[in-house]
Structures are given as C-alpha cells and as structure tokens.
Amino acid sequence: MAKELMKGNEAIAEAAVKAGCKAFFGYPITPQNQIPEYMSRRMPQIGGAFVQAESEVAAINMVYGAAGAGARVMTSSSSPGISLKQEGISYIACAELPCVIVNIVRSGPGLGGILPSQGDYFQATRGGGHGDYRLIVLAPASVQEAADLVMDGFDLADKYRIPVMVLGDGMIGQMMEPVEFQERPAVELPEKDWAATGWDGKSRDRAIVNSLYIEADVMSEVNKKLKAKYDEIEKNEVRVQNFMTDDADYVIVAFGTIARIAKNAVLKAREQGIKVGLVRPITLWPFPADAVDKISRQVKGMLVVEMNQGQMLEDVRLASEGRVPVAFYGTTGGIIPAPDDIVAELVKMKEGK
Amino acid sequence: MAKVFEKTKMLTDVPFHYCPGCTHGIVHRLVAECIEELGMQDKTIGVAPVGCAVFAYNYFNCDMMEAAHGRAPAVATGIKRVSPESLVFTYQGDGDLASIGMAEIVHAAARSEKITTIFINNAIYGMTGGQMAPTTLVGQVTTTSPLGRNEETQGRPVNVAEMLATINGAYYVERTSSHDVPNIIKTKKAIKKAFQYQMEGRGFSLVEVLSTCPTNWGLSPVESMGWLKENMIPQYPLGVTKDLGAAKEGDAV
C-alpha cells in the first residue's frame, strides 16, 4: 500500500479499522476529536458500530459490553476523559476483556489545557483505577508508529485478554506525517469462548462476564491469576529502542514525541563532543527495566526528559538502582522542550552541576 | 400424575439469596418465563446491576454480564450494537437506575437503544442496608433519612416511568406492581410485550415494577405487600406511560 499523508488521530482510527475493530464508542474532547469523527464515517462503511456516548463513563461501559460480547472494540479520549473512564477500565481489567483505549494526553491536572503533555504516565502505568491491575501501555513517537501500535495493541489485547492503552499526546494526535498500513501476517489468537454471545446450553459453558468475587479465597485466586498474566507480559512484551548507545558515556531516557526531540539533542551533543545515546521505552508498561539496568552499568549519568514534572523518572531510578546520577529535565503546560534545552542539561550533567 | 407446573429452564437451580417477602424472586421468574416462552433461550444476553440483584447472573440461565453501578444500559448498548440479533435486557434497582445511573438510562432511551430494562422500584437501597433512594417516599424513614424523607432538604421521589415517557426515543414504558397475583400477571404481560417489541426491532422499552423490601422497611412480608399498595401506588400510579406500538395501531396511548 502507498504512503498517505495523515493526521495522527485519523491514522490511529484507520489502523483500528484495518486491525478488525468493529465498534467504537467515544465522546468529544480536544485534542482527540478526529478519532470519533473519523470512526463515525468509517464504521458504517464496514458494518461496524459507532456510538457517540453521553459521557466517557458511558463510552467505556459500552466498550465493556461490546468486548464482553466478543467484538474488537476501541475508545479514545484525552486526559480528563480518561480519568472518567477509570472506573470502567478497572472493571474491564478484572473481567479480563480485550480492548484498545487511546489517550491523546493534554496538560493537567484538572481541566488543564489542550496542549500536549505526558502528565498521564503515572495514571497509565499504575493501572489508573481502583484495585490491583495493569494495562499494557504503548507510547508511539511517530504517526506511523501510532498506527502500527494500534494494530499490535488489538492483538496483544486478545492474546492476553487485557485492556491496552495507546498513550499519545497532542502532538501525535494533531501532526500530519506519511503513514503506510502494511499487510500484516495473521496472528494466531485464542478463541473467545468466554464471550457472551447467546448460549445454546451445550457447546461451551454459560458465559458470565464479571468482576465480583465476594469470597476472600476466590478473589485472591483472581488476583493471583492476573499477576501471573502480568508476569508473562513482562517476560514477553517489553519493547524499547536504543539509539547510539554503544559508545555512550551518557544517555537520555525519553518516550513518545519527546524521544524524537531527544534524538536531535543526541546528535547535537555529539557535535560538541559529548558521547550521548538515547533509550526510548515503547512499552511504558511493561517498563524496559532490564534495558535501563544494563545501560546504567555502562554510562556515567542518565538524563530523563519528559513533558511532566518527573514521572517515568521514578521507573528509571528504580531500574538503575542508584548506580549513576539520574537527572531530570521536564516541561509542563504544553511547552515543548527544544533540542538545545536538552543539550544544555547534558552539559550541566557532564560538568557535574 | 399430570404435571401442572414446571419451573422455567431459564432459571438455574441455584437458590435465590433474596430475603423472605422480597419480590425480586417473582420478577426473576417472570423475566425467565418470558424468555423461554418467546423461544429466545440461546439469543438472550442479560446485564446484572449493582444492588440486591447483583448476583442475577447466577440465576438467569443465559449468557450474562455484571455491570458497574448504574452502567447497565451502557453495557447493554455495547452488547446490542455488536450483536443486534440478541435479546438484550438489563435488570436494575432504583439506586442503580434512578440515582447513579440516571444519565445512562435516559440516554439509552434517547438513542432508542433496542434493549429492554426491567426496573425494580422498592423505594430504598436494599443491598447497602436501607438508605434513602431517589424513589423513597416523602416521610419514609430510612437509615439516611432517620426522621423521614424531608422534601425541603431531600427532595421528592423520582417517577421514572413518567420521566422516561417524555424522552422522544423511548418506545414503550409501563409501570406495574408485584404485590398480588393480578398485578404479577400484568407484570408478566408487560415484560413479554417489551421483549417482543425489542425482537421486532422497535425502540427502547422499560418496565418499572413496584417491589417490596420487608427487611429494610421493617415489616413482615405480608405487611410489605399492603404497604406497597397503600403507600407506593398513590405516588407511582400503575399503567402504560408510553406505547408507540399501540399508538401506531390506533389505540389510545
């Protein structure tokens, strides 16, 4: 297929269609509106369902219903809307329903602003809602990668029966880049024999899609089962990209669009004779702790750059276990760091300031 | 000996957990019988609420989902939109539907979702121990209205069947009662009609069933039936509040 110039939000929506998404439930909120708008046109063309829900709360519960009935389903929103979805996401996690949730992050807290941010890292990687659970969290750095990760996200969701979050930001959602929807090899996925599709009384057990377990030992078994699944995902699904790390004395750790800016900073710093590399987590959960651990044994210092006040920073510090200094540079409110700002931080670090 | 009555196959053999004199069990049976009589055993997907009927998924012998508090109409929307041939119903109490889930039920009706809601109104929160509901009567004593519901500070009861009748998308709404046999028979007829409308692809339908809560009302089962009749029916008149099917056929609405 030829490359098309597409806005990130539209590429995300079309990628879902290409991945077999048959239902979309959303609610307007900037900067992700092109996703539901696109789906409202596209879903009827493929015999799929589109509903503009009365709220994000309703939308995520529609996702619960459609996923529980066995359909590939997606919802999207932006930070304040994702907060509203947390109740439903927690139920979906416990009921082990596969779905894809897109968060085009804007600045916060509160109503915040509509400009790009990475302030939802904690919420995304720590579960976000109540209870003891995880999401797979995928962080694209380009429109192409956003499309690819949406498609991968549906397969991961089905493979592990887990909600997958694609964590973009206003930049990914709003910028236009060339994108190609590649033919993908068919993945073998487990049959959805747990889905509520109408029961004939014989061909399978009666389906009960549920997250209520009032007996302590039963609830505990459910928690253990979820943990075993999360362990399996941590073992198999970590994704990380290293850039110019082989000879690096220092590394930047950054995710999403900020990693692209950091890449430029790496090149600029090398022009100034500072041997810097970049570690870019693609899965924010499972976090590439091994990659960070490994690089922390090679370098003299690490600089975490985020569009927040230091969230992934905690995971980097945990993974590097105090072996080297871990500095932080962050911007907030929708202010995007420039490569020179990052280089200045690297110089400070090198000089031990 | 000839068999004169048989329990519907649409109920499992699990004993109900409901209190003596509570009419949830009766309404469960009516819903189950309607599904069986309509031949929809293998096409029905039910959605259980949060509240006393939270374990409904253990009792209805069909595929079931358990929804978050108040969200059953949204869950049912998701099911019906990807599975339009299914008979999809929600079973909700008054705290679930008329309080925390008010937005979901109103908008399911507004979209004219082709689902059916069985709404149990017993004027109180049962599961959590007898707190005031939106449907609690003025003056009714509950654990959060210990001096009786005060209309100045706690407002007046919400009449769901009348309210939803004003929603353009609602197709069929009726209020019935479960306090005696003639009304139980009427309730079954209403539930069956609601299911039939859904099967014919018409719009949103809801049957509000006045029900008892002897435990939290502090009455015996028999006294509860009388209390419902004496106190609830004046506030919640029985009958059809909307029926676009009847209007189409030229009958009085």
Interface residues (C-beta under 8 A of the other chain):
Chain A: K22 A23 F25 A49 V51 A53 E54 S55 V57 A58 A59 N61 M62 V63 Y64 G65 A66 A67 G68 A69 G70 A71 V73 E87 G88 Y91 A95 A196 T197 G198 W199 D200 G201 R206 A207 I208 V209 N210 S211 L212
Chain B: Q41 D42 K43 T44 I45 V47 V54 Y57 N58 N61 C62 D63 M64 M65 E66 A67 A68 R71 A74 V75 A76 T77 G78 I79 K80 R81 V82 S83 S86 A103 E104 V106 H107 A110 R111
